[in-house]
Amino acid sequence: MLFSLEMKKEYLTKKDLQAYLKISPATVNRLMLEGLPHVKLKRRVLFRLDLVDKWLEARMVRAKKS
Protein backbone atom coordinates (compact mmCIF):
# COMPACT_ATOMS: atom_id res chain seq x y z
CA MET A 1 0.00 0.00 0.00
CA LEU A 2 1.38 3.39 -0.95
CA PHE A 3 1.55 6.21 1.54
CA SER A 4 -0.75 9.06 0.57
CA LEU A 5 -0.79 12.61 1.90
CA GLU A 6 -4.36 12.07 3.07
CA MET A 7 -3.12 9.38 5.46
CA LYS A 8 -0.48 11.63 6.99
CA LYS A 9 -1.24 12.70 10.56
CA GLU A 10 0.50 15.46 12.44
CA TYR A 11 2.12 14.44 15.72
CA LEU A 12 3.18 16.82 18.48
CA THR A 13 5.70 16.35 21.26
CA LYS A 14 4.77 17.24 24.84
CA LYS A 15 6.53 20.56 24.42
CA ASP A 16 4.68 21.27 21.16
CA LEU A 17 1.36 20.39 22.81
CA GLN A 18 2.10 22.71 25.73
CA ALA A 19 2.70 25.57 23.30
CA TYR A 20 -0.35 24.68 21.18
CA LEU A 21 -2.71 24.64 24.19
CA LYS A 22 -0.78 27.24 26.25
CA ILE A 23 -0.66 24.96 29.31
CA SER A 24 2.00 23.79 31.75
CA PRO A 25 3.85 20.45 31.67
CA ALA A 26 1.94 19.40 34.81
CA THR A 27 -1.37 20.05 33.05
CA VAL A 28 -0.30 17.92 30.07
CA ASN A 29 0.55 15.08 32.48
CA ARG A 30 -2.78 15.45 34.29
CA LEU A 31 -4.72 15.42 31.01
CA MET A 32 -2.86 12.26 29.97
CA LEU A 33 -4.03 10.60 33.20
CA GLU A 34 -7.58 11.75 32.39
CA GLY A 35 -7.42 10.00 29.01
CA LEU A 36 -5.85 12.46 26.58
CA PRO A 37 -4.90 10.22 23.62
CA HIS A 38 -1.15 9.76 23.23
CA VAL A 39 1.44 7.32 21.93
CA LYS A 40 4.51 6.23 23.89
CA LEU A 41 7.59 5.31 21.89
CA LYS A 42 10.16 4.25 24.44
CA ARG A 43 10.73 7.47 26.45
CA ARG A 44 9.05 9.73 23.91
CA VAL A 45 5.38 10.74 24.11
CA LEU A 46 3.57 11.94 21.00
CA PHE A 47 0.10 13.36 20.49
CA ARG A 48 -1.87 13.18 17.25
CA LEU A 49 -3.26 16.66 16.75
CA ASP A 50 -6.59 15.60 15.27
CA LEU A 51 -7.27 13.21 18.18
CA VAL A 52 -6.32 15.85 20.75
CA ASP A 53 -8.71 18.33 19.14
CA LYS A 54 -11.54 15.74 19.09
CA TRP A 55 -10.87 14.80 22.73
CA LEU A 56 -11.00 18.44 23.81
CA GLU A 57 -14.12 19.12 21.71
CA ALA A 58 -15.91 16.23 23.45
CA ARG A 59 -15.25 17.97 26.77
CA MET A 60 -16.47 21.37 25.65
CA VAL A 61 -18.69 23.03 28.24
CA ARG A 62 -21.63 24.88 26.75
CA ALA A 63 -22.77 28.12 28.39
CA LYS A 64 -26.16 27.91 30.13
CA LYS A 65 -28.81 30.29 28.89
CA SER A 66 -30.40 32.44 31.59
MOCORNOR-V923248 format. One record per helix or strand of 3 or more residues. SS is the DSSP state (A for helix, B for strand). FROM is the first residue (numbers start at 1). LEN is the number of residues. If there is no record, write none. Layout:
ss=SS from=FROM len=LEN
ss=SS from=FROM len=LEN
//
This chain:
ss=A from=5 len=3
ss=B from=11 len=3
ss=A from=14 len=8
ss=A from=25 len=9
ss=B from=39 len=3
ss=B from=44 len=5
ss=A from=49 len=10
//
